[in-house]
Amino acid sequence: MDVNNAILHGDLNEEVYMKLPPGFSSSDQTKVCKLKKSLYGLKQAPRYDLIIAGNDVDAIDKLKQYLSSCFHMKDLGLFKYFLGNEAARGTEGIFLSLVPIEQNHRLALADGTLMADPERYRRLVGRLIYLTITRPELYYSVHVLAQFMQNPRMDHWEAALRVAFFLSSDSDLRLLAYCDSDWASCPLNRRSLAGYVVLLGKSPISWKTKKQHTISRSSTEVEYRFMTTTTCELKWLPRLLQFLGVFDEDFTCLYCDSQAALHIEVNHTLIQDLLYNV
């Protein structure tokens, strides 16, 4: 949905002045106009777009009618493009194209298993090449993937799938989270890089990669600290999903591959030493 004339509903938080419009005559040419509402072209000019999601078509139609009665709304149809994310629907679910290729990849040196059906890889990369017409940020990823069209390997296929996320229509509505870190990976300041991904069933709904603010003394410390960050994400996501009516489980799962960090998690004495004595 798009709000027509959204500028008419936006207030200015700062004083903004403009020259007199053409055709307006005044004896005092030093006068200017003070704006009370936003205009197109201003940094403060609002643009109101929103996505309505749900599994009850009648309820969505009623909500759209109510919003249209309050504001002049424009129905843009099914969700296709929003905030840089492009969606494509299929019978099995929705594809979201928003994730670039991973950094420091070594796809040129990949020696994994050759694909039994290389045509699948070629068709996928061909679609990605066509997509770069409107998505220039994918140029580098597609450039790399297109080098292996002759003899693609499974490593190349998995890298190509990362460019497009698939949201399955068959989900058990259970939250799963995975977190990992790369200790002291930054060559400039030796700070660690950590990340997590949260899945609702088979579909990724939240992910983050971040360089830590402090220099950690051990890989265990990095793993435990980012487990805490992932836990914070898992605290508010169930509330959001319950508000949307798509989450009915009362527990979530967090997976971490560091046994030392997992042992610290159940030892409160070690937690205090780790958090306050580093």
NORCORWO-V482169 format. One record per pair of residues at least 12 apart in sequence whose C-alpha atoms are under 10 Angstrom apart, sorted by sequence separation. I is the first residue (numbers start at 0). J is the second residue. D is the distance in Angstrom with one decimal. If there is no record, write none. Layout:
# NORCORWO-V482169
<<I,J,D> <I,J,D>>
This chain:
# NORCORWO-V482169
<<18,30,7.9> <19,31,5.7> <20,32,8.7> <51,63,8.5> <84,96,6.1> <85,97,7.1> <128,140,9.8> <129,141,9.9> <143,155,9.4> <144,156,8.7> <180,192,5.7> <181,193,6.1> <194,206,7.4> <195,207,5.6> <196,208,8.9> <237,249,8.4> <17,30,9.5> <18,31,5.1> <19,32,6.1> <83,96,8.8> <84,97,5.5> <127,140,9.2> <128,141,6.3> <179,192,8.8> <180,193,3.9> <181,194,8.9> <194,207,5.4> <195,208,6.7> <211,224,9.4> <237,250,8.9> <16,30,10.0> <17,31,5.9> <18,32,6.2> <19,33,9.8> <83,97,7.3> <84,98,9.3> <127,141,6.5> <128,142,8.5> <144,158,7.8> <145,159,9.7> <179,193,5.8> <180,194,6.2> <193,207,8.3> <194,208,4.1> <195,209,9.2> <211,225,9.0> <237,251,8.6> <16,31,6.5> <17,32,5.3> <18,33,9.1> <80,95,9.4> <126,141,9.8> <127,142,9.9> <143,158,9.8> <144,159,6.7> <178,193,7.5> <179,194,5.8> <180,195,8.7> <193,208,5.7> <194,209,6.2> <16,32,5.5> <17,33,6.6> <79,95,9.3> <80,96,9.7> <124,140,10.0> <125,141,9.0> <128,144,9.7> <143,159,9.6> <178,194,5.8> <179,195,6.5> <192,208,7.2> <193,209,5.6> <194,210,8.7> <209,225,9.5> <15,32,8.6> <16,33,4.5> <17,34,7.5> <124,141,7.0> <127,144,9.4> <128,145,8.4> <177,194,8.5> <178,195,4.1> <179,196,9.4> <192,209,5.8> <193,210,6.4> <233,250,9.7> <234,251,9.3> <15,33,6.0> <16,34,6.0> <124,142,9.5> <127,145,9.4> <140,158,9.1> <141,159,8.3> <177,195,5.5> <178,196,6.6> <191,209,8.6> <192,210,4.4> <193,211,7.3> <233,251,7.4> <14,33,7.3> <15,34,5.7> <16,35,9.4> <140,159,8.3> <176,195,7.0> <177,196,5.5> <178,197,8.8> <191,210,5.8> <192,211,6.2> <233,252,8.9> <14,34,7.4> <15,35,8.2> <124,144,6.9> <125,145,8.4> <176,196,5.7> <177,197,6.6> <190,210,6.7> <191,211,5.7> <192,212,9.8> <233,253,8.6> <13,34,9.6> <14,35,8.4> <15,36,9.5> <123,144,10.0> <124,145,6.5> <140,161,9.9> <141,162,8.9> <175,196,8.4> <176,197,4.3> <177,198,8.6> <190,211,6.1> <191,212,8.6> <230,251,9.7> <13,35,9.7> <15,37,9.2> <140,162,7.8> <175,197,5.7> <176,198,6.2> <189,211,9.9> <190,212,7.4> <191,213,8.3> <207,229,9.2> <230,252,9.7> <11,34,8.0> <12,35,9.6> <121,144,9.6> <124,147,9.7> <125,148,9.6> <174,197,6.9> <175,198,5.1> <176,199,8.9> <190,213,6.6> <191,214,7.0> <206,229,9.4> <230,253,7.8> <10,34,9.8> <11,35,6.6> <12,36,9.7> <48,72,9.6> <120,144,9.3> <121,145,8.3> <124,148,8.1> <174,198,5.7> <175,199,6.5> <189,213,9.3> <190,214,4.9> <191,215,7.1> <229,253,8.0> <10,35,7.2> <11,36,6.0> <12,37,9.8> <47,72,9.8> <48,73,9.6> <50,75,9.7> <120,145,9.5> <137,162,8.2> <173,198,7.9> <174,199,4.7> <175,200,7.2> <185,210,8.3> <188,213,9.6> <189,214,6.6> <190,215,7.0> <191,216,9.9> <9,35,9.6> <10,36,5.5> <11,37,6.2> <15,41,9.4> <51,77,9.6> <52,78,9.2> <121,147,8.9> <122,148,9.6> <172,198,9.1> <173,199,5.5> <174,200,6.3> <175,201,8.9> <184,210,9.2> <188,214,7.9> <189,215,8.6> <190,216,9.7> <191,217,9.8> <206,232,9.5> <9,36,6.5> <10,37,6.5> <11,38,9.8> <48,75,9.7> <50,77,9.3> <51,78,8.9> <120,147,9.0> <121,148,5.9> <172,199,5.5> <173,200,5.1> <174,201,9.2> <175,202,9.7> <176,203,9.3> <183,210,9.7> <191,218,8.5> <205,232,8.5> <226,253,8.1> <8,36,8.0> <9,37,6.2> <50,78,7.4> <120,148,7.2> <121,149,8.5> <171,199,7.7> <172,200,5.2> <173,201,8.8> <174,202,9.6> <175,203,9.2> <178,206,9.6> <180,208,9.2> <183,211,9.6> <193,221,7.7> <194,222,9.8> <205,233,9.8> <226,254,8.8> <7,36,6.6> <8,37,8.4> <9,38,9.3> <49,78,10.0> <120,149,9.7> <121,150,9.8> <170,199,7.2> <171,200,5.2> <172,201,8.8> <174,203,9.6> <176,205,9.1> <177,206,9.5> <178,207,9.5> <179,208,9.7> <180,209,9.5> <181,210,9.6> <182,211,9.9> <192,221,8.6> <193,222,7.9> <226,255,7.6> <6,36,7.1> <7,37,6.9> <13,43,9.1> <117,147,9.9> <118,148,8.7> <120,150,9.5> <121,151,8.4> <170,200,4.8> <171,201,8.1> <172,202,9.5> <174,204,9.5> <176,206,9.2> <178,208,9.7> <180,210,9.5> <191,221,7.1> <195,225,8.2> <225,255,9.8> <6,37,5.3> <7,38,8.3> <12,43,8.3> <50,81,8.5> <96,127,9.5> <117,148,7.8> <118,149,9.6> <120,151,7.0> <169,200,8.1> <170,201,6.2> <180,211,10.0> <183,214,7.5> <190,221,9.7> <191,222,9.7> <193,224,9.5> <194,225,7.5> <195,226,8.7> <205,236,9.0> <5,37,9.1> <6,38,6.1> <11,43,7.1> <49,81,8.8> <117,149,7.9> <118,150,10.0> <119,151,9.7> <120,152,9.0> <124,156,9.3> <127,159,8.9> <166,198,9.8> <167,199,9.6> <168,200,9.7> <169,201,8.0> <170,202,7.7> <182,214,9.3> <183,215,7.6> <193,225,6.7> <194,226,9.5> <197,229,8.6> <204,236,9.5> <223,255,9.0> <5,38,9.6> <6,39,7.2> <10,43,8.7> <11,44,8.5> <48,81,8.6> <117,150,7.0> <118,151,9.3> <120,153,9.3> <123,156,8.9> <166,199,9.2> <167,200,8.4> <168,201,9.1> <169,202,9.3> <182,215,7.8> <183,216,8.8> <192,225,9.7> <193,226,9.7> <195,228,8.9> <196,229,8.5> <222,255,7.8> <4,38,9.8> <5,39,9.6> <9,43,8.5> <10,44,8.9> <11,45,10.0> <48,82,9.6> <96,130,9.5> <117,151,6.2> <166,200,9.4> <167,201,6.4> <168,202,8.8> <182,216,9.0> <183,217,8.7> <194,228,9.4> <195,229,6.6> <222,256,8.7> <223,257,8.4> <226,260,8.5> <4,39,9.7> <9,44,7.3> <10,45,9.1> <116,151,9.1> <117,152,8.2> <120,155,8.3> <121,156,9.6> <124,159,7.2> <127,162,8.6> <166,201,7.3> <167,202,5.9> <182,217,7.4> <183,218,8.1> <193,228,9.9> <194,229,8.5> <197,232,8.5> <222,257,6.8> <226,261,9.2> <8,44,9.9> <9,45,6.4> <107,143,8.6> <114,150,7.7> <115,151,9.3> <116,152,9.9> <117,153,9.6> <120,156,6.2> <123,159,7.6> <124,160,9.6> <127,163,9.2> <165,201,8.7> <166,202,4.8> <167,203,9.5> <182,218,5.2> <196,232,9.9> <197,233,8.1> <221,257,10.0> <222,258,9.7> <223,259,8.6> <224,260,8.9> <6,43,9.2> <7,44,9.5> <8,45,8.4> <9,46,9.1> <97,134,9.5> <99,136,8.0> <100,137,8.6> <106,143,8.2> <107,144,9.5> <113,150,6.9> <114,151,6.1> <115,152,8.8> <119,156,8.8> <120,157,9.7> <123,160,8.5> <165,202,6.6> <166,203,7.2> <181,218,7.7> <182,219,8.8> <195,232,9.6> <222,259,8.8> <223,260,5.1> <227,264,9.5> <6,44,6.0> <7,45,9.1> <8,46,9.9> <9,47,9.8> <96,134,9.4> <98,136,9.9> <99,137,6.6> <106,144,8.5> <113,151,6.1> <114,152,5.1> <115,153,9.2> <164,202,8.0> <165,203,8.1> <166,204,8.6> <180,218,7.9> <182,220,9.2> <183,221,9.2> <219,257,7.0> <222,260,6.1> <223,261,7.6> <226,264,9.2> <5,44,8.3> <6,45,5.8> <8,47,9.7> <97,136,9.4> <98,137,8.8> <99,138,9.5> <100,139,8.2> <101,140,8.8> <104,143,9.8> <107,146,8.5> <112,151,8.9> <113,152,4.2> <114,153,5.7> <117,156,9.2> <120,159,8.0> <164,203,7.6> <180,219,9.5> <182,221,6.7> <197,236,9.4> <218,257,8.7> <219,258,8.6> <220,259,9.0> <221,260,8.7> <222,261,9.0> <223,262,9.7> <5,45,6.3> <6,46,7.3> <97,137,8.8> <99,139,8.5> <100,140,5.4> <106,146,9.7> <107,147,8.3> <111,151,9.5> <112,152,5.5> <113,153,6.1> <114,154,9.2> <120,160,9.5> <123,163,10.0> <164,204,9.8> <181,221,8.2> <182,222,8.5> <219,259,6.1> <220,260,7.2> <223,263,7.7> <4,45,9.4> <5,46,5.9> <6,47,9.0> <96,137,9.5> <99,140,6.3> <100,141,8.8> <106,147,9.0> <111,152,6.0> <112,153,5.8> <113,154,8.8> <114,155,9.2> <180,221,6.7> <181,222,8.7> <199,240,9.8> <218,259,9.3> <219,260,5.4> <223,264,7.5> <4,46,8.6> <5,47,6.2> <98,140,9.6> <99,141,9.2> <109,151,9.7> <110,152,7.6> <111,153,6.3> <112,154,7.9> <113,155,9.4> <114,156,8.1> <179,221,8.9> <180,222,6.0> <218,260,8.9> <219,261,9.2> <3,46,9.0> <4,47,9.2> <5,48,9.4> <100,143,8.9> <109,152,7.6> <110,153,9.2> <111,154,6.3> <112,155,10.0> <113,156,9.8> <179,222,6.5> <180,223,9.6> <220,263,9.4> <2,46,7.6> <3,47,8.4> <100,144,9.2> <109,153,9.0> <110,154,8.2> <111,155,9.0> <178,222,8.0> <179,223,9.5> <180,224,9.8> <219,263,8.9> <1,46,8.3> <2,47,5.5> <3,48,9.7> <85,130,10.0> <109,154,6.6> <178,223,9.7> <180,225,7.7> <1,47,6.1> <2,48,6.5> <106,152,9.3> <109,155,8.0> <179,225,7.7> <180,226,9.7> <199,245,9.8> <0,47,8.5> <1,48,4.7> <2,49,8.6> <107,154,10.0> <178,225,7.2> <179,226,8.3> <199,246,8.9> <223,270,9.1> <0,48,5.8> <1,49,6.7> <106,154,7.1> <107,155,9.0> <178,226,6.6> <0,49,5.4> <1,50,9.1> <85,134,9.2> <105,154,9.7> <106,155,6.6> <177,226,9.0> <178,227,10.0> <224,273,9.2> <0,50,6.4> <84,134,9.8> <176,226,9.8> <178,228,9.3> <179,229,10.0> <220,270,9.9> <223,273,9.1> <224,274,8.6> <0,51,7.7> <83,134,8.6> <178,229,7.0> <223,274,9.9> <106,158,8.4> <177,229,8.2> <178,230,9.9> <199,251,9.9> <83,136,9.9> <176,229,7.6> <220,273,7.1> <104,158,9.3> <176,230,8.8> <219,273,9.8> <220,274,8.9> <197,252,9.6> <176,232,9.3> <197,253,8.8> <101,158,8.1> <176,233,7.9> <196,253,9.9> <220,277,9.4> <100,158,6.7> <175,233,8.9> <195,253,9.8> <99,158,9.3> <100,159,7.9> <174,233,8.2> <195,254,9.8> <99,159,9.3> <100,160,9.5> <101,161,8.4> <195,255,9.7> <100,161,6.7> <101,162,9.4> <216,277,8.1> <8,70,9.2> <98,160,9.4> <99,161,7.1> <100,162,6.4> <174,236,8.8> <215,277,8.5> <0,63,8.3> <98,161,6.3> <99,162,5.3> <174,237,8.1> <2,66,9.4> <96,160,9.7> <97,161,8.9> <98,162,4.9> <99,163,8.5> <173,237,9.7> <2,67,8.8> <5,70,9.0> <96,161,8.9> <97,162,6.6> <98,163,6.4> <0,66,9.6> <4,70,9.1> <5,71,8.8> <96,162,6.2> <97,163,6.4> <98,164,7.4> <0,67,9.7> <3,70,7.7> <4,71,7.6> <5,72,9.5> <95,162,8.7> <96,163,4.3> <97,164,7.3> <2,70,6.9> <3,71,5.4> <4,72,9.0> <95,163,5.6> <96,164,6.1> <172,240,9.5> <1,70,10.0> <2,71,6.0> <3,72,5.6> <94,163,6.3> <95,164,4.9> <96,165,8.5> <1,71,8.7> <2,72,4.6> <3,73,6.6> <93,163,10.0> <94,164,5.6> <95,165,6.1> <1,72,5.7> <2,73,6.2> <93,164,8.4> <94,165,4.4> <95,166,7.3> <0,72,6.6> <1,73,5.0> <2,74,9.0> <93,165,5.8> <94,166,6.0> <173,245,10.0> <174,246,8.7> <0,73,5.6> <1,74,6.6> <92,165,7.0> <93,166,5.0> <94,167,8.5> <172,245,7.1> <173,246,7.5> <0,74,4.8> <1,75,6.9> <91,165,9.3> <92,166,5.6> <93,167,6.5> <172,246,5.8> <173,247,8.3> <174,248,8.2> <0,75,5.5> <91,166,8.7> <92,167,4.5> <93,168,7.5> <171,246,9.3> <172,247,7.3> <173,248,6.4> <174,249,9.7> <175,250,9.6> <176,251,7.9> <177,252,8.6> <178,253,7.7> <179,254,8.9> <180,255,9.6> <0,76,7.6> <87,163,10.0> <91,167,6.3> <92,168,4.6> <171,247,9.8> <172,248,7.3> <173,249,9.1> <174,250,7.8> <175,251,6.1> <176,252,6.1> <177,253,5.9> <178,254,6.6> <179,255,6.5> <180,256,9.7> <0,77,9.4> <86,163,9.4> <88,165,9.8> <90,167,9.6> <91,168,5.8> <92,169,7.8> <171,248,9.4> <173,250,8.1> <174,251,5.2> <175,252,5.0> <176,253,4.7> <177,254,4.8> <178,255,5.7> <179,256,7.2> <180,257,9.6> <0,78,9.2> <85,163,9.4> <86,164,9.4> <87,165,9.4> <88,166,9.6> <89,167,9.7> <90,168,8.4> <91,169,7.7> <173,251,6.9> <174,252,6.6> <175,253,6.1> <176,254,6.1> <177,255,6.2> <178,256,8.2> <179,257,8.4> <86,165,9.4> <89,168,9.4> <173,252,8.6> <174,253,8.7> <175,254,7.8> <176,255,8.8> <177,256,8.9> <178,257,9.8> <86,166,9.8> <93,202,9.7> <92,202,9.8> <53,243,7.9> <54,244,9.6> <52,243,8.7> <53,244,8.5> <54,245,9.2> <53,245,8.6>>
